[in-house]
Every structure is written in C-alpha cells, then in structure tokens.
Amino acid sequence: MGTAFAGVFVDAVNDASLREILSTRLQDPYLLVLQEALGEPGHRVLLLIDTVVGALLHRMGMTGAPMVDADVAALTEMVVAHFAD
C-alpha cells in the first residue's frame, strides 16, 4: 500500500488533475475536520498536515519501516505544542 501511494504521489507532481483528486478526495476531509477542531485557518492546518505526513513518509522512505511509537509521540508533542500557542 505504501509503495502504491508513493507512486501516485510521485505521479501527482507532474499531473495537475491527479493533484486535484488527491487534494479534494483525500486531503480536504481531514483538513476541514482539523480546521474546525483546532480553530486554525486552512493554511496553518495544511502546514500541520505537510509536516506530519512529510515526516512519516520521509522516515518510511529512508528506512523502509514506519516510525516507531516513541518517535510518533515526540512528533505529536512537537506539533501539539506549536499549535497550542
């Protein structure tokens, strides 16, 4: 599943219609819920999504394994602290 997602993601870099589908069908529902829950504007929530998903994908891509629980907890703590301000 991860490999398939990575392939779609790479294809989306050069395909505006695929980016639109990924944005509206996969990202927007989460973005809207997080926006409401955090009381933050869309661009700040998008930064949150980019930061968390980017870190998770980077770790998987570099190590071939998901982030360990302790690292997920540390990432969560950093993000929550930032957005709690």
C-alpha positions in Angstrom: 0.0 0.0 0.0 2.8 2.4 0.9 4.5 1.8 -2.4 1.3 2.4 -4.3 0.7 5.6 -2.5 4.3 6.7 -3.1 3.9 6.0 -6.8 0.7 8.0 -7.0 2.3 10.9 -5.1 5.3 11.0 -7.5 2.9 11.0 -10.5 0.9 13.8 -9.0 4.0 16.1 -9.0 3.6 16.5 -12.8 -0.2 15.9 -13.1 -2.5 18.7 -12.0 -5.7 16.7 -12.4 -4.3 13.9 -10.2 -3.2 16.5 -7.6 -6.8 17.9 -7.6 -8.2 14.4 -7.0 -5.7 13.8 -4.1 -6.5 17.2 -2.6 -10.3 17.1 -2.8 -10.9 13.4 -2.1 -8.1 12.5 0.3 -6.8 15.7 2.0 -9.8 18.1 2.2 -12.0 16.0 4.5 -9.1 15.8 7.1 -8.2 19.4 6.5 -11.7 20.6 7.3 -12.1 18.5 10.4 -8.7 19.6 11.7 -9.5 23.3 10.9 -12.7 23.1 13.0 -11.1 21.1 15.8 -8.0 23.4 16.0 -9.7 26.7 15.2 -6.9 27.4 12.7 -7.1 28.8 9.2 -6.6 26.4 6.3 -3.1 27.4 5.5 -1.9 26.6 9.1 -3.7 23.2 9.0 -2.1 22.5 5.7 1.3 23.2 7.3 0.4 20.7 10.0 -0.6 18.0 7.5 2.5 18.7 5.4 4.8 18.5 8.5 3.3 15.3 10.0 2.7 13.4 6.7 6.0 14.5 5.3 7.9 13.3 8.4 6.1 10.0 8.3 6.7 9.4 4.6 10.3 10.5 4.9 11.0 8.0 7.7 9.4 5.2 5.7 11.2 6.1 2.6 14.6 6.4 4.3 14.4 3.3 6.5 11.7 1.1 4.9 9.9 0.9 8.2 7.2 3.0 9.9 8.2 5.5 12.6 8.4 3.8 16.0 5.9 4.7 18.6 8.3 6.9 20.7 9.1 9.0 17.6 5.4 9.3 16.7 4.8 10.5 20.3 7.7 13.0 20.1 6.4 14.3 16.7 2.9 14.6 18.1 4.2 16.5 21.2 6.1 19.0 19.0 3.1 19.6 16.7 0.6 19.9 19.6 2.9 22.3 21.5 3.2 24.5 18.4 -0.5 24.7 17.6 -1.5 25.1 21.2 0.0 28.6 21.3 
